[in-house]
Amino acid sequence: MQRQGSGGSAAIRFRVAGGFLLLAHLAVVAWLTLRPLDVPWVTAANLEPLAGIKADLAAGPVRAARRIGEGMLLLAPLGILLPMAGGRLAVSPWASLARTVAAGALLSLGIELLQTAVPGRVVDVDSLLLNTAGVALAHLLVVPAGRARLRRGGSGRRPAGPGKERGPLLREDAPQGPTPTIPRVGIAP
């Protein structure tokens, strides 16, 4: 069994904080998207991709910017919080992006499907597209740089190359001695 030094407890605290923030964000999203609206009439469901965005662009740049911004920002924190709650530093950037975007798309789809049972809410495929794009954009802008910084130790310095002084060994880098072995025991006849 390998002991985890102070870096291990920091990683656990990082994951716990990510999980807590993820749950808090999901609670806010549920409150914003799944509470009933008191409206005199409801528009028809939008099942044609980009039709609502085209209509908003035709209505003016302010309305389009507001609609696109709201759609992208609603689930964008998931692009950061999901990898943070996962807590892995050594992972393929493309695999991380694919997992995060897939989880964001599924969550957005779940929200859209749950909205069918909420008075005053309708399904909008453009919301699904914008939410997923927001998750992907947030992930691409923050996570690779954040992981690189955490791998360097958060000091902002690049690791020293060969032949350069690296400074004192961290507790996790210190030699821990030989790996213990279990002696082989013969099986009785």
Secondary structure, DSSP 8 states (H G I E B T S, - for coil): -----HHHHHHHHHHHHHHHHHHHHHHHHHHHHHS----S-----B-STTHHHHHHHHH-HHHHHHHHHHHHHHSTTHHHHHHHHHT-SSS-HHHHHHHHHHHHHHHHHHHHHHGGGSTT---BHHHHHHHHHHHHHHHHHHHHHHHHHHHTTSSS-----TTS---S--TTTS---------------
